[in-house]
Amino acid sequence: MRQDELFIKADTLDYTEADTTVVGRGDVLIDKAGDQALGPFLRFNIETQEGYMETPNFSFAKKLQRPRASRGSASRLQFEGPDVDRLFDARYTTCSAGNDDWYLRASELELDRRVQIGVATHASVVFKGVPILYLPFLDFPLNNQRKSGFLTPLLGTSGGNGLILEVPYYWNIAPNYDATITPRLLTKRGLQLNNEFRYLQKDWLGQIDAEYLPNDNVKGIDRYFGRLQHRHALLPNLSLALDLQKASDDDYFRDLSTKIASTSQVLLPRDGLLTYNFATYWTASARVLRYQVLQDALNSISPPYQLSPQLTLAGNRNAYHGANVALFSESTDFHHPNQINARRIIVNPSVSYPLTRSYGYVTPKLSYHATRYLFGDNNNAGLPNVTRNLPTGSLDSGLFLERDTKLGSTVYRHTVEPRVFYAYTPYRDQSRIPNFSTSELDFGFAQIFSENPFIGGDRIADANHITFGATSRLINTDSGIERIRAVLAQRFHFTPPRVTLSGTPSGDRRSDVLAELSGQITDHWTLDSSIQYNADQSRTERYLIGARYRPGPGKILNLGYRFTRDSLRQVDVSTQWPIAANWQGLARVNYSLQDKRVLEGLVGLEYNRDCWALRLVAHRFPIAEQRTTTSFFIQLELKGLSAIGLNPLETLKQNIPGYTKNSETAL
């Protein structure tokens, strides 16, 4: 019997036209749009799609909004309309037929496809024949959509916290509001309560995070962390951004976090930014920025200046027959409890004229830096107010030369791209100007082709230098893959620069040589290397050699070595590699040859089957100077249901570049 997407067959089939009821006996099969049930007896109303089947075996097909097929059995299947099925004494799994590695056992199981939710009562999760989890009530999604309910408990361990048990509850408050409330038990410290609340409206969005651990058993104090992130379009051209953070104490993240990104936090911002865009080309902003500094007793830092406030006005316009006219202006009040306070006013207009052709470019540029310092509190040295005016001129030029060449049977495009950059800024003595917010760019290709090696406004380097550089590429014309990329550059000073952050000029007439060699040299090997070479002293100052071998999915080997003279010699090796059928090994070691110790290490195993995956990971990482901690992750992923244990995927992706999860994402 067939009607639209409904199909029923049986050994004997009786149909009553008056009430549109079908009764089937024997081997009865009912198929509703690919979802099937097979049993000895069926009573079903064709019109209302209500009825029941005795002792069915059922299977639900994989569909666009249902990422995995599922199957099971029950003592009774009750049809409650076209979209709701209720099973009694049910057994449910996403494993393929003949494989019951895991299944959900429930006294009652409701599958509601109107809201794409499954609800199990008196539910047990059985893995390899052993019940591993019992819940009096369990709901889970039938697709990838959000839903309210308890998420699978997370279990792990950490050196300073003992056993960690998290029982998160996800609350889908509305389509534009949700919250995740997580009681977190740390056996050595106590019960912590965490909450993440997210909101979204037409003109604003944000997230509020709150964590609270009363009376830490180790520290003997209340521990907490709070964060507000908010973005708000107040008017069509006026926006507000907030990032407000606060922690109870210096060691909060080092003690309570299991992620290296959190344990390394030392500055918690309290940042408010108001931005106004007007007249197409202009942007004005007002900012207040302060920090909570989380000090490490073995490696303390000086608190940065507070910006209270910082006002900016900036504009950029392409006009006047291709000329680019720009203005950057800023007024910042710097406040510090122990160091000199000041107001710094910057006005920096510039004009450039790019001349671009298919074969190259020339860009002359003129700019003027006008800066005024008004010193305030803590001026113990009695510094007078300072005005600094400096013009800068630069000329950037380059060529694009290319030809096709053949290596073996493959055609490549070979490019040669020479570049010449000249900059001039006269010298001004800036030794009596305090450093409020300035640092020097790391010496690299971005810095060597710049007018000023400093960022932040307190130092403008004198310049009378020219930089020569060249880039050459070998590109496969069929695939577009860049097989080889080589870069070389060096700066020459007509007058040695005198402005420095340290106050001691080097007197060098030429910079170190920078070179880089990279590319996907074969289908499986990728190379990334760079070197900084001191030609005056005939020695290497820094170099990096990195290689990646990736012969196929789930196979990757990363090799790296970093060297910085007198300070750094590190080997970094990481891998994801099959070691047996369904088994993968995971590892990373970052080793300091100089200190003769492991800085960071990870080891793990991943087992993958068609309907489940197991991950075992141990991660040792630094949390402070000469302090490390070890986190252990154990996760059992039941595909199509949930995952039990602490999720190590973020840690694996951070430690093993190119890591890929071999199983489908758990719902």
Secondary structure, 3 states (H helix, E strand, C coil): CEECCEEEECCEEEEECCCCEEEEEEEEEEEECCEEEEEEEEEEECCCCEEEEECCEEEECCECCECCCEEEECCEEEEECCCEEEEEEEEEECCCCCCCCEEEEEEEEEEECCCCEEEEEEEEEEECCEEEEEEEEEEEECCCCCCCEECCCEEEEECCCEEEEECCEEEEEECCEEEEEEEEEECCCEEEEEEEEEEECCCEEEEEEEEEECCCCCCCCCEEEEEEEEEEEEECCEEEEEEEEEECCCCHHHHHCCCHHHHCCCEEEEEEEEEEEECCCEEEEEEEEEEEECCCCCCCCCCCCEEEEEEEEEEEEEECCCEEEEEEEEEEEEECCCCCCEEEEEEEEEEECCEEECCEEEEEEEEEEEEEEEECCCCCCCCCCEEEEEEEEEEEEEECEEEEEEECCEEEEEEEEEEEEEEEECCCCCCCCCCCCCEECCCCHHHHCCCCCEECCCCCCCEEEEEEEEEEEEEECCCCCEEEEEEEEEEEECCCCCCCCCCCCCCCCECCEEEEEEECCCCCEEEEEEEEEECCCCEEEEEEEEEEEEEECCEEEEEEEEEECCCEEEEEEEEEEEEECCEEEEEEEEEECCCCEEEEEEEEEEEECCCEEEEEEEEEEEEECCEEEEEEEEEEEECCCEEEECCCHHHHHHHCCCCCCCCCCCC
